[in-house]
Amino acid sequence: MLFRVLAIVIALSVSACSSWVYRIDIPQGNYLEQKDIDKLQIAMTKEQVKFILGSPVVEDTFNKNIWHYVYRFKSGRSEELDIKKQFTITFEDNKVVNAEGDFELPESYYVPMVN
């Protein structure tokens, strides 16, 4: 009987200490902000997009004209603080033809680039 009580007390004590363990935050991928997306315009070249947003995390293996910008933040403190964002850009003849994802496209996006 004493052994069971001691085992329960030890188990509860160890589980109470789990909140003391330090867990790091883990950011992965391309961190994008709305101000970066606001600089995009339809008909931009791949080089121009790469200059603004950086290299994409994922280039579609079967279609080199689709770029995926993916960002994931896993908080070490709480799952409620986790963030997932994605943004996809489609090119045709080396020019942006479509952009979509977790950001709003500005009105200026629809004004074609003049080269």
Jmol script that loads the backbone (N, CA, C; Angstrom):
load data "model"
ATOM      1  N   MET A   1       0.821  -1.201   0.000  1.00  0.00           N
ATOM      2  CA  MET A   1       0.000   0.000   0.000  1.00  0.00           C
ATOM      3  C   MET A   1       0.863   1.263   0.000  1.00  0.00           C
ATOM      4  N   LEU A   2       1.869   1.275   0.848  1.00  0.00           N
ATOM      5  CA  LEU A   2       2.770   2.425   0.932  1.00  0.00           C
ATOM      6  C   LEU A   2       3.490   2.637  -0.402  1.00  0.00           C
ATOM      7  N   PHE A   3       3.843   1.528  -1.063  1.00  0.00           N
ATOM      8  CA  PHE A   3       4.520   1.617  -2.355  1.00  0.00           C
ATOM      9  C   PHE A   3       3.624   2.276  -3.404  1.00  0.00           C
ATOM     10  N   ARG A   4       2.335   1.946  -3.435  1.00  0.00           N
ATOM     11  CA  ARG A   4       1.395   2.548  -4.387  1.00  0.00           C
ATOM     12  C   ARG A   4       1.232   4.035  -4.142  1.00  0.00           C
ATOM     13  N   VAL A   5       1.090   4.425  -2.917  1.00  0.00           N
ATOM     14  CA  VAL A   5       0.939   5.840  -2.578  1.00  0.00           C
ATOM     15  C   VAL A   5       2.192   6.601  -2.975  1.00  0.00           C
ATOM     16  N   LEU A   6       3.355   6.021  -2.681  1.00  0.00           N
ATOM     17  CA  LEU A   6       4.620   6.662  -3.041  1.00  0.00           C
ATOM     18  C   LEU A   6       4.754   6.783  -4.564  1.00  0.00           C
ATOM     19  N   ALA A   7       4.352   5.750  -5.296  1.00  0.00           N
ATOM     20  CA  ALA A   7       4.416   5.783  -6.762  1.00  0.00           C
ATOM     21  C   ALA A   7       3.490   6.856  -7.318  1.00  0.00           C
ATOM     22  N   ILE A   8       2.297   7.003  -6.777  1.00  0.00           N
ATOM     23  CA  ILE A   8       1.352   8.029  -7.234  1.00  0.00           C
ATOM     24  C   ILE A   8       1.895   9.423  -6.955  1.00  0.00           C
ATOM     25  N   VAL A   9       2.458   9.614  -5.760  1.00  0.00           N
ATOM     26  CA  VAL A   9       3.023  10.918  -5.403  1.00  0.00           C
ATOM     27  C   VAL A   9       4.185  11.276  -6.335  1.00  0.00           C
ATOM     28  N   ILE A  10       5.033  10.326  -6.626  1.00  0.00           N
ATOM     29  CA  ILE A  10       6.164  10.583  -7.520  1.00  0.00           C
ATOM     30  C   ILE A  10       5.661  10.890  -8.930  1.00  0.00           C
ATOM     31  N   ALA A  11       4.695  10.144  -9.412  1.00  0.00           N
ATOM     32  CA  ALA A  11       4.153  10.375 -10.756  1.00  0.00           C
ATOM     33  C   ALA A  11       3.540  11.763 -10.865  1.00  0.00           C
ATOM     34  N   LEU A  12       2.783  12.175  -9.865  1.00  0.00           N
ATOM     35  CA  LEU A  12       2.180  13.509  -9.893  1.00  0.00           C
ATOM     36  C   LEU A  12       3.238  14.596  -9.794  1.00  0.00           C
ATOM     37  N   SER A  13       4.265  14.369  -9.026  1.00  0.00           N
ATOM     38  CA  SER A  13       5.338  15.357  -8.882  1.00  0.00           C
ATOM     39  C   SER A  13       6.080  15.545 -10.197  1.00  0.00           C
ATOM     40  N   VAL A  14       6.364  14.456 -10.891  1.00  0.00           N
ATOM     41  CA  VAL A  14       7.080  14.540 -12.163  1.00  0.00           C
ATOM     42  C   VAL A  14       6.218  15.227 -13.221  1.00  0.00           C
ATOM     43  N   SER A  15       4.931  14.922 -13.265  1.00  0.00           N
ATOM     44  CA  SER A  15       4.060  15.554 -14.265  1.00  0.00           C
ATOM     45  C   SER A  15       3.894  17.042 -13.986  1.00  0.00           C
ATOM     46  N   ALA A  16       3.961  17.459 -12.758  1.00  0.00           N
ATOM     47  CA  ALA A  16       3.864  18.883 -12.418  1.00  0.00           C
ATOM     48  C   ALA A  16       5.091  19.641 -12.883  1.00  0.00           C
ATOM     49  N   CYS A  17       6.215  18.977 -12.989  1.00  0.00           N
ATOM     50  CA  CYS A  17       7.459  19.627 -13.402  1.00  0.00           C
ATOM     51  C   CYS A  17       7.556  19.789 -14.916  1.00  0.00           C
ATOM     52  N   SER A  18       6.663  19.163 -15.658  1.00  0.00           N
ATOM     53  CA  SER A  18       6.771  19.224 -17.115  1.00  0.00           C
ATOM     54  C   SER A  18       6.613  20.648 -17.645  1.00  0.00           C
ATOM     55  N   SER A  19       5.928  21.520 -16.932  1.00  0.00           N
ATOM     56  CA  SER A  19       5.785  22.908 -17.387  1.00  0.00           C
ATOM     57  C   SER A  19       7.072  23.694 -17.187  1.00  0.00           C
ATOM     58  N   TRP A  20       8.016  23.155 -16.466  1.00  0.00           N
ATOM     59  CA  TRP A  20       9.293  23.829 -16.244  1.00  0.00           C
ATOM     60  C   TRP A  20      10.277  23.579 -17.374  1.00  0.00           C
ATOM     61  N   VAL A  21       9.995  22.618 -18.217  1.00  0.00           N
ATOM     62  CA  VAL A  21      10.906  22.266 -19.298  1.00  0.00           C
ATOM     63  C   VAL A  21      10.840  23.343 -20.373  1.00  0.00           C
ATOM     64  N   TYR A  22      12.015  23.821 -20.796  1.00  0.00           N
ATOM     65  CA  TYR A  22      12.079  24.851 -21.830  1.00  0.00           C
ATOM     66  C   TYR A  22      11.963  24.191 -23.195  1.00  0.00           C
ATOM     67  N   ARG A  23      11.045  24.683 -24.014  1.00  0.00           N
ATOM     68  CA  ARG A  23      10.879  24.202 -25.377  1.00  0.00           C
ATOM     69  C   ARG A  23      11.082  25.386 -26.319  1.00  0.00           C
ATOM     70  N   ILE A  24      11.900  25.173 -27.328  1.00  0.00           N
ATOM     71  CA  ILE A  24      12.208  26.277 -28.239  1.00  0.00           C
ATOM     72  C   ILE A  24      11.107  26.453 -29.280  1.00  0.00           C
ATOM     73  N   ASP A  25      11.013  27.663 -29.819  1.00  0.00           N
ATOM     74  CA  ASP A  25      10.124  27.946 -30.938  1.00  0.00           C
ATOM     75  C   ASP A  25      10.828  27.476 -32.213  1.00  0.00           C
ATOM     76  N   ILE A  26      10.071  26.903 -33.139  1.00  0.00           N
ATOM     77  CA  ILE A  26      10.649  26.380 -34.372  1.00  0.00           C
ATOM     78  C   ILE A  26       9.993  27.061 -35.574  1.00  0.00           C
ATOM     79  N   PRO A  27      10.692  28.050 -36.186  1.00  0.00           N
ATOM     80  CA  PRO A  27      10.186  28.644 -37.425  1.00  0.00           C
ATOM     81  C   PRO A  27      10.770  27.896 -38.621  1.00  0.00           C
ATOM     82  N   GLN A  28       9.951  27.623 -39.631  1.00  0.00           N
ATOM     83  CA  GLN A  28      10.415  26.932 -40.829  1.00  0.00           C
ATOM     84  C   GLN A  28       9.808  27.571 -42.063  1.00  0.00           C
ATOM     85  N   GLY A  29      10.603  27.705 -43.106  1.00  0.00           N
ATOM     86  CA  GLY A  29      10.088  28.161 -44.387  1.00  0.00           C
ATOM     87  C   GLY A  29      10.336  29.631 -44.656  1.00  0.00           C
ATOM     88  N   ASN A  30       9.530  30.182 -45.567  1.00  0.00           N
ATOM     89  CA  ASN A  30       9.627  31.583 -45.980  1.00  0.00           C
ATOM     90  C   ASN A  30       8.695  32.426 -45.131  1.00  0.00           C
ATOM     91  N   TYR A  31       9.260  33.303 -44.302  1.00  0.00           N
ATOM     92  CA  TYR A  31       8.422  34.224 -43.545  1.00  0.00           C
ATOM     93  C   TYR A  31       8.093  35.403 -44.453  1.00  0.00           C
ATOM     94  N   LEU A  32       6.826  35.546 -44.798  1.00  0.00           N
ATOM     95  CA  LEU A  32       6.378  36.650 -45.640  1.00  0.00           C
ATOM     96  C   LEU A  32       5.492  37.579 -44.835  1.00  0.00           C
ATOM     97  N   GLU A  33       5.528  38.848 -45.189  1.00  0.00           N
ATOM     98  CA  GLU A  33       4.648  39.834 -44.570  1.00  0.00           C
ATOM     99  C   GLU A  33       3.785  40.454 -45.662  1.00  0.00           C
ATOM    100  N   GLN A  34       2.689  41.040 -45.249  1.00  0.00           N
ATOM    101  CA  GLN A  34       1.779  41.669 -46.209  1.00  0.00           C
ATOM    102  C   GLN A  34       2.490  42.746 -47.008  1.00  0.00           C
ATOM    103  N   LYS A  35       3.431  43.467 -46.394  1.00  0.00           N
ATOM    104  CA  LYS A  35       4.142  44.534 -47.113  1.00  0.00           C
ATOM    105  C   LYS A  35       4.963  43.978 -48.276  1.00  0.00           C
ATOM    106  N   ASP A  36       5.433  42.721 -48.154  1.00  0.00           N
ATOM    107  CA  ASP A  36       6.145  42.089 -49.261  1.00  0.00           C
ATOM    108  C   ASP A  36       5.178  41.729 -50.392  1.00  0.00           C
ATOM    109  N   ILE A  37       4.032  41.178 -50.033  1.00  0.00           N
ATOM    110  CA  ILE A  37       3.013  40.805 -51.021  1.00  0.00           C
ATOM    111  C   ILE A  37       2.509  42.054 -51.747  1.00  0.00           C
ATOM    112  N   ASP A  38       2.434  43.178 -51.046  1.00  0.00           N
ATOM    113  CA  ASP A  38       1.959  44.428 -51.640  1.00  0.00           C
ATOM    114  C   ASP A  38       2.855  44.910 -52.785  1.00  0.00           C
ATOM    115  N   LYS A  39       4.075  44.425 -52.876  1.00  0.00           N
ATOM    116  CA  LYS A  39       5.005  44.842 -53.931  1.00  0.00           C
ATOM    117  C   LYS A  39       4.838  44.022 -55.217  1.00  0.00           C
ATOM    118  N   LEU A  40       4.083  42.939 -55.141  1.00  0.00           N
ATOM    119  CA  LEU A  40       3.902  42.082 -56.317  1.00  0.00           C
ATOM    120  C   LEU A  40       2.965  42.718 -57.327  1.00  0.00           C
ATOM    121  N   GLN A  41       3.244  42.434 -58.613  1.00  0.00           N
ATOM    122  CA  GLN A  41       2.365  42.867 -59.698  1.00  0.00           C
ATOM    123  C   GLN A  41       2.284  41.745 -60.721  1.00  0.00           C
ATOM    124  N   ILE A  42       1.141  41.672 -61.359  1.00  0.00           N
ATOM    125  CA  ILE A  42       0.962  40.687 -62.412  1.00  0.00           C
ATOM    126  C   ILE A  42       1.971  40.979 -63.518  1.00  0.00           C
ATOM    127  N   ALA A  43       2.442  39.937 -64.184  1.00  0.00           N
ATOM    128  CA  ALA A  43       3.406  40.018 -65.290  1.00  0.00           C
ATOM    129  C   ALA A  43       4.841  40.263 -64.829  1.00  0.00           C
ATOM    130  N   MET A  44       5.116  40.197 -63.518  1.00  0.00           N
ATOM    131  CA  MET A  44       6.503  40.268 -63.053  1.00  0.00           C
ATOM    132  C   MET A  44       7.234  39.000 -63.475  1.00  0.00           C
ATOM    133  N   THR A  45       8.538  39.108 -63.659  1.00  0.00           N
ATOM    134  CA  THR A  45       9.341  37.946 -64.022  1.00  0.00           C
ATOM    135  C   THR A  45       9.694  37.144 -62.760  1.00  0.00           C
ATOM    136  N   LYS A  46      10.164  35.936 -62.971  1.00  0.00           N
ATOM    137  CA  LYS A  46      10.582  35.097 -61.847  1.00  0.00           C
ATOM    138  C   LYS A  46      11.694  35.778 -61.047  1.00  0.00           C
ATOM    139  N   GLU A  47      12.617  36.427 -61.739  1.00  0.00           N
ATOM    140  CA  GLU A  47      13.724  37.110 -61.061  1.00  0.00           C
ATOM    141  C   GLU A  47      13.217  38.253 -60.183  1.00  0.00           C
ATOM    142  N   GLN A  48      12.238  38.997 -60.670  1.00  0.00           N
ATOM    143  CA  GLN A  48      11.677  40.095 -59.885  1.00  0.00           C
ATOM    144  C   GLN A  48      10.966  39.570 -58.638  1.00  0.00           C
ATOM    145  N   VAL A  49      10.217  38.487 -58.787  1.00  0.00           N
ATOM    146  CA  VAL A  49       9.524  37.890 -57.640  1.00  0.00           C
ATOM    147  C   VAL A  49      10.536  37.371 -56.629  1.00  0.00           C
ATOM    148  N   LYS A  50      11.581  36.720 -57.124  1.00  0.00           N
ATOM    149  CA  LYS A  50      12.614  36.195 -56.232  1.00  0.00           C
ATOM    150  C   LYS A  50      13.311  37.324 -55.477  1.00  0.00           C
ATOM    151  N   PHE A  51      13.500  38.475 -56.127  1.00  0.00           N
ATOM    152  CA  PHE A  51      14.114  39.636 -55.475  1.00  0.00           C
ATOM    153  C   PHE A  51      13.232  40.142 -54.331  1.00  0.00           C
ATOM    154  N   ILE A  52      11.922  40.130 -54.532  1.00  0.00           N
ATOM    155  CA  ILE A  52      10.993  40.647 -53.520  1.00  0.00           C
ATOM    156  C   ILE A  52      10.744  39.629 -52.401  1.00  0.00           C
ATOM    157  N   LEU A  53      10.456  38.396 -52.759  1.00  0.00           N
ATOM    158  CA  LEU A  53      10.036  37.397 -51.770  1.00  0.00           C
ATOM    159  C   LEU A  53      11.126  36.398 -51.385  1.00  0.00           C
ATOM    160  N   GLY A  54      12.206  36.357 -52.135  1.00  0.00           N
ATOM    161  CA  GLY A  54      13.233  35.353 -51.901  1.00  0.00           C
ATOM    162  C   GLY A  54      12.907  34.079 -52.659  1.00  0.00           C
ATOM    163  N   SER A  55      13.772  33.099 -52.531  1.00  0.00           N
ATOM    164  CA  SER A  55      13.554  31.818 -53.211  1.00  0.00           C
ATOM    165  C   SER A  55      12.423  31.064 -52.533  1.00  0.00           C
ATOM    166  N   PRO A  56      11.602  30.386 -53.319  1.00  0.00           N
ATOM    167  CA  PRO A  56      10.496  29.637 -52.714  1.00  0.00           C
ATOM    168  C   PRO A  56      11.010  28.404 -51.974  1.00  0.00           C
ATOM    169  N   VAL A  57      10.280  27.998 -50.955  1.00  0.00           N
ATOM    170  CA  VAL A  57      10.633  26.786 -50.227  1.00  0.00           C
ATOM    171  C   VAL A  57      10.407  25.570 -51.111  1.00  0.00           C
ATOM    172  N   VAL A  58       9.323  25.607 -51.893  1.00  0.00           N
ATOM    173  CA  VAL A  58       8.964  24.457 -52.717  1.00  0.00           C
ATOM    174  C   VAL A  58       8.718  24.914 -54.148  1.00  0.00           C
ATOM    175  N   GLU A  59       9.460  24.308 -55.072  1.00  0.00           N
ATOM    176  CA  GLU A  59       9.142  24.467 -56.496  1.00  0.00           C
ATOM    177  C   GLU A  59       8.491  23.163 -56.915  1.00  0.00           C
ATOM    178  N   ASP A  60       7.336  23.249 -57.532  1.00  0.00           N
ATOM    179  CA  ASP A  60       6.605  22.056 -57.945  1.00  0.00           C
ATOM    180  C   ASP A  60       7.497  21.184 -58.832  1.00  0.00           C
ATOM    181  N   THR A  61       7.670  19.946 -58.446  1.00  0.00           N
ATOM    182  CA  THR A  61       8.542  19.027 -59.171  1.00  0.00           C
ATOM    183  C   THR A  61       8.057  18.780 -60.592  1.00  0.00           C
ATOM    184  N   PHE A  62       6.761  18.740 -60.785  1.00  0.00           N
ATOM    185  CA  PHE A  62       6.202  18.427 -62.081  1.00  0.00           C
ATOM    186  C   PHE A  62       5.892  19.661 -62.918  1.00  0.00           C
ATOM    187  N   ASN A  63       5.955  20.836 -62.293  1.00  0.00           N
ATOM    188  CA  ASN A  63       5.655  22.070 -63.011  1.00  0.00           C
ATOM    189  C   ASN A  63       6.531  23.183 -62.437  1.00  0.00           C
ATOM    190  N   LYS A  64       7.591  23.516 -63.136  1.00  0.00           N
ATOM    191  CA  LYS A  64       8.547  24.533 -62.666  1.00  0.00           C
ATOM    192  C   LYS A  64       7.952  25.941 -62.660  1.00  0.00           C
ATOM    193  N   ASN A  65       6.729  26.086 -63.143  1.00  0.00           N
ATOM    194  CA  ASN A  65       6.080  27.394 -63.183  1.00  0.00           C
ATOM    195  C   ASN A  65       5.182  27.659 -61.989  1.00  0.00           C
ATOM    196  N   ILE A  66       5.238  26.810 -60.986  1.00  0.00           N
ATOM    197  CA  ILE A  66       4.461  27.025 -59.763  1.00  0.00           C
ATOM    198  C   ILE A  66       5.423  27.063 -58.585  1.00  0.00           C
ATOM    199  N   TRP A  67       5.402  28.179 -57.854  1.00  0.00           N
ATOM    200  CA  TRP A  67       6.245  28.344 -56.666  1.00  0.00           C
ATOM    201  C   TRP A  67       5.357  28.385 -55.435  1.00  0.00           C
ATOM    202  N   HIS A  68       5.766  27.663 -54.412  1.00  0.00           N
ATOM    203  CA  HIS A  68       5.040  27.629 -53.148  1.00  0.00           C
ATOM    204  C   HIS A  68       5.904  28.257 -52.052  1.00  0.00           C
ATOM    205  N   TYR A  69       5.374  29.285 -51.435  1.00  0.00           N
ATOM    206  CA  TYR A  69       6.014  29.890 -50.272  1.00  0.00           C
ATOM    207  C   TYR A  69       5.238  29.406 -49.050  1.00  0.00           C
ATOM    208  N   VAL A  70       5.903  28.659 -48.195  1.00  0.00           N
ATOM    209  CA  VAL A  70       5.255  28.041 -47.042  1.00  0.00           C
ATOM    210  C   VAL A  70       5.995  28.459 -45.789  1.00  0.00           C
ATOM    211  N   TYR A  71       5.238  28.796 -44.751  1.00  0.00           N
ATOM    212  CA  TYR A  71       5.835  29.166 -43.463  1.00  0.00           C
ATOM    213  C   TYR A  71       5.075  28.464 -42.352  1.00  0.00           C
ATOM    214  N   ARG A  72       5.834  27.900 -41.423  1.00  0.00           N
ATOM    215  CA  ARG A  72       5.230  27.254 -40.255  1.00  0.00           C
ATOM    216  C   ARG A  72       6.018  27.653 -39.026  1.00  0.00           C
ATOM    217  N   PHE A  73       5.296  28.086 -38.012  1.00  0.00           N
ATOM    218  CA  PHE A  73       5.900  28.441 -36.730  1.00  0.00           C
ATOM    219  C   PHE A  73       5.288  27.553 -35.664  1.00  0.00           C
ATOM    220  N   LYS A  74       6.123  26.745 -35.023  1.00  0.00           N
ATOM    221  CA  LYS A  74       5.662  25.871 -33.947  1.00  0.00           C
ATOM    222  C   LYS A  74       6.193  26.438 -32.644  1.00  0.00           C
ATOM    223  N   SER A  75       5.274  26.889 -31.821  1.00  0.00           N
ATOM    224  CA  SER A  75       5.633  27.495 -30.548  1.00  0.00           C
ATOM    225  C   SER A  75       5.997  26.428 -29.528  1.00  0.00           C
ATOM    226  N   GLY A  76       7.023  26.707 -28.766  1.00  0.00           N
ATOM    227  CA  GLY A  76       7.413  25.808 -27.689  1.00  0.00           C
ATOM    228  C   GLY A  76       6.553  25.973 -26.460  1.00  0.00           C
ATOM    229  N   ARG A  77       5.766  27.034 -26.419  1.00  0.00           N
ATOM    230  CA  ARG A  77       4.946  27.313 -25.236  1.00  0.00           C
ATOM    231  C   ARG A  77       3.531  26.787 -25.343  1.00  0.00           C
ATOM    232  N   SER A  78       2.896  26.978 -26.494  1.00  0.00           N
ATOM    233  CA  SER A  78       1.490  26.601 -26.616  1.00  0.00           C
ATOM    234  C   SER A  78       1.134  26.362 -28.074  1.00  0.00           C
ATOM    235  N   GLU A  79       0.312  25.370 -28.320  1.00  0.00           N
ATOM    236  CA  GLU A  79      -0.137  25.102 -29.685  1.00  0.00           C
ATOM    237  C   GLU A  79      -1.017  26.226 -30.211  1.00  0.00           C
ATOM    238  N   GLU A  80      -1.618  26.999 -29.331  1.00  0.00           N
ATOM    239  CA  GLU A  80      -2.465  28.122 -29.748  1.00  0.00           C
ATOM    240  C   GLU A  80      -1.663  29.202 -30.470  1.00  0.00           C
ATOM    241  N   LEU A  81      -0.349  29.235 -30.251  1.00  0.00           N
ATOM    242  CA  LEU A  81       0.512  30.234 -30.877  1.00  0.00           C
ATOM    243  C   LEU A  81       1.094  29.766 -32.209  1.00  0.00           C
ATOM    244  N   ASP A  82       0.810  28.530 -32.611  1.00  0.00           N
ATOM    245  CA  ASP A  82       1.319  27.992 -33.870  1.00  0.00           C
ATOM    246  C   ASP A  82       0.732  28.762 -35.053  1.00  0.00           C
ATOM    247  N   ILE A  83       1.549  28.938 -36.087  1.00  0.00           N
ATOM    248  CA  ILE A  83       1.140  29.679 -37.288  1.00  0.00           C
ATOM    249  C   ILE A  83       1.471  28.844 -38.518  1.00  0.00           C
ATOM    250  N   LYS A  84       0.554  28.825 -39.483  1.00  0.00           N
ATOM    251  CA  LYS A  84       0.795  28.206 -40.787  1.00  0.00           C
ATOM    252  C   LYS A  84       0.324  29.175 -41.854  1.00  0.00           C
ATOM    253  N   LYS A  85       1.207  29.516 -42.782  1.00  0.00           N
ATOM    254  CA  LYS A  85       0.855  30.418 -43.884  1.00  0.00           C
ATOM    255  C   LYS A  85       1.392  29.827 -45.173  1.00  0.00           C
ATOM    256  N   GLN A  86       0.649  30.028 -46.259  1.00  0.00           N
ATOM    257  CA  GLN A  86       1.115  29.571 -47.565  1.00  0.00           C
ATOM    258  C   GLN A  86       0.730  30.601 -48.615  1.00  0.00           C
ATOM    259  N   PHE A  87       1.544  30.654 -49.651  1.00  0.00           N
ATOM    260  CA  PHE A  87       1.293  31.570 -50.760  1.00  0.00           C
ATOM    261  C   PHE A  87       1.840  30.906 -52.022  1.00  0.00           C
ATOM    262  N   THR A  88       1.050  30.847 -53.065  1.00  0.00           N
ATOM    263  CA  THR A  88       1.438  30.171 -54.295  1.00  0.00           C
ATOM    264  C   THR A  88       1.409  31.152 -55.463  1.00  0.00           C
ATOM    265  N   ILE A  89       2.471  31.110 -56.262  1.00  0.00           N
ATOM    266  CA  ILE A  89       2.572  31.969 -57.440  1.00  0.00           C
ATOM    267  C   ILE A  89       2.700  31.081 -58.672  1.00  0.00           C
ATOM    268  N   THR A  90       1.912  31.392 -59.691  1.00  0.00           N
ATOM    269  CA  THR A  90       1.945  30.640 -60.943  1.00  0.00           C
ATOM    270  C   THR A  90       2.480  31.549 -62.043  1.00  0.00           C
ATOM    271  N   PHE A  91       3.399  30.998 -62.819  1.00  0.00           N
ATOM    272  CA  PHE A  91       4.017  31.733 -63.924  1.00  0.00           C
ATOM    273  C   PHE A  91       3.616  31.109 -65.261  1.00  0.00           C
ATOM    274  N   GLU A  92       3.624  31.939 -66.283  1.00  0.00           N
ATOM    275  CA  GLU A  92       3.439  31.467 -67.650  1.00  0.00           C
ATOM    276  C   GLU A  92       4.357  32.310 -68.525  1.00  0.00           C
ATOM    277  N   ASP A  93       5.224  31.669 -69.291  1.00  0.00           N
ATOM    278  CA  ASP A  93       6.229  32.370 -70.098  1.00  0.00           C
ATOM    279  C   ASP A  93       7.080  33.298 -69.231  1.00  0.00           C
ATOM    280  N   ASN A  94       7.480  32.817 -68.049  1.00  0.00           N
ATOM    281  CA  ASN A  94       8.339  33.540 -67.109  1.00  0.00           C
ATOM    282  C   ASN A  94       7.685  34.799 -66.528  1.00  0.00           C
ATOM    283  N   LYS A  95       6.358  34.902 -66.579  1.00  0.00           N
ATOM    284  CA  LYS A  95       5.631  36.052 -66.030  1.00  0.00           C
ATOM    285  C   LYS A  95       4.562  35.575 -65.056  1.00  0.00           C
ATOM    286  N   VAL A  96       4.324  36.346 -63.997  1.00  0.00           N
ATOM    287  CA  VAL A  96       3.285  36.014 -63.018  1.00  0.00           C
ATOM    288  C   VAL A  96       1.914  36.103 -63.678  1.00  0.00           C
ATOM    289  N   VAL A  97       1.132  35.030 -63.550  1.00  0.00           N
ATOM    290  CA  VAL A  97      -0.233  35.043 -64.070  1.00  0.00           C
ATOM    291  C   VAL A  97      -1.256  34.851 -62.951  1.00  0.00           C
ATOM    292  N   ASN A  98      -0.812  34.312 -61.807  1.00  0.00           N
ATOM    293  CA  ASN A  98      -1.737  34.103 -60.695  1.00  0.00           C
ATOM    294  C   ASN A  98      -0.959  34.053 -59.385  1.00  0.00           C
ATOM    295  N   ALA A  99      -1.574  34.585 -58.350  1.00  0.00           N
ATOM    296  CA  ALA A  99      -1.007  34.517 -57.003  1.00  0.00           C
ATOM    297  C   ALA A  99      -2.164  34.349 -56.038  1.00  0.00           C
ATOM    298  N   GLU A 100      -2.010  33.422 -55.088  1.00  0.00           N
ATOM    299  CA  GLU A 100      -3.085  33.178 -54.128  1.00  0.00           C
ATOM    300  C   GLU A 100      -2.522  32.562 -52.859  1.00  0.00           C
ATOM    301  N   GLY A 101      -3.270  32.718 -51.788  1.00  0.00           N
ATOM    302  CA  GLY A 101      -2.850  32.138 -50.520  1.00  0.00           C
ATOM    303  C   GLY A 101      -3.417  32.894 -49.340  1.00  0.00           C
ATOM    304  N   ASP A 102      -2.673  32.897 -48.260  1.00  0.00           N
ATOM    305  CA  ASP A 102      -3.128  33.476 -46.997  1.00  0.00           C
ATOM    306  C   ASP A 102      -2.872  34.975 -46.868  1.00  0.00           C
ATOM    307  N   PHE A 103      -2.667  35.658 -47.972  1.00  0.00           N
ATOM    308  CA  PHE A 103      -2.455  37.106 -47.964  1.00  0.00           C
ATOM    309  C   PHE A 103      -3.411  37.742 -48.971  1.00  0.00           C
ATOM    310  N   GLU A 104      -3.745  39.001 -48.734  1.00  0.00           N
ATOM    311  CA  GLU A 104      -4.596  39.739 -49.671  1.00  0.00           C
ATOM    312  C   GLU A 104      -3.730  40.383 -50.746  1.00  0.00           C
ATOM    313  N   LEU A 105      -4.172  40.277 -51.978  1.00  0.00           N
ATOM    314  CA  LEU A 105      -3.467  40.934 -53.065  1.00  0.00           C
ATOM    315  C   LEU A 105      -3.911  42.392 -53.132  1.00  0.00           C
ATOM    316  N   PRO A 106      -2.971  43.316 -53.278  1.00  0.00           N
ATOM    317  CA  PRO A 106      -3.341  44.732 -53.351  1.00  0.00           C
ATOM    318  C   PRO A 106      -3.934  45.068 -54.722  1.00  0.00           C
ATOM    319  N   GLU A 107      -4.595  46.187 -54.816  1.00  0.00           N
ATOM    320  CA  GLU A 107      -5.146  46.638 -56.096  1.00  0.00           C
ATOM    321  C   GLU A 107      -4.030  46.815 -57.124  1.00  0.00           C
ATOM    322  N   SER A 108      -2.861  47.242 -56.673  1.00  0.00           N
ATOM    323  CA  SER A 108      -1.738  47.466 -57.598  1.00  0.00           C
ATOM    324  C   SER A 108      -1.239  46.163 -58.221  1.00  0.00           C
ATOM    325  N   TYR A 109      -1.595  45.026 -57.645  1.00  0.00           N
ATOM    326  CA  TYR A 109      -1.187  43.736 -58.205  1.00  0.00           C
ATOM    327  C   TYR A 109      -1.730  43.565 -59.626  1.00  0.00           C
ATOM    328  N   TYR A 110      -2.921  44.051 -59.860  1.00  0.00           N
ATOM    329  CA  TYR A 110      -3.591  43.858 -61.147  1.00  0.00           C
ATOM    330  C   TYR A 110      -3.119  44.815 -62.234  1.00  0.00           C
ATOM    331  N   VAL A 111      -2.232  45.731 -61.916  1.00  0.00           N
ATOM    332  CA  VAL A 111      -1.661  46.645 -62.908  1.00  0.00           C
ATOM    333  C   VAL A 111      -0.390  45.988 -63.446  1.00  0.00           C
ATOM    334  N   PRO A 112      -0.374  45.617 -64.731  1.00  0.00           N
ATOM    335  CA  PRO A 112       0.794  44.899 -65.285  1.00  0.00           C
ATOM    336  C   PRO A 112       2.075  45.709 -65.221  1.00  0.00           C
ATOM    337  N   MET A 113       3.179  44.980 -65.062  1.00  0.00           N
ATOM    338  CA  MET A 113       4.497  45.602 -65.092  1.00  0.00           C
ATOM    339  C   MET A 113       4.769  46.096 -66.508  1.00  0.00           C
ATOM    340  N   VAL A 114       5.379  47.253 -66.615  1.00  0.00           N
ATOM    341  CA  VAL A 114       5.767  47.787 -67.914  1.00  0.00           C
ATOM    342  C   VAL A 114       7.268  47.619 -68.021  1.00  0.00           C
ATOM    343  N   ASN A 115       7.713  46.876 -69.039  1.00  0.00           N
ATOM    344  CA  ASN A 115       9.165  46.634 -69.198  1.00  0.00           C
ATOM    345  C   ASN A 115       9.720  47.441 -70.329  1.00  0.00           C
TER     346      ASN A 115
END
end "model"
wireframe off; spacefill off
backbone 0.3
color backbone group
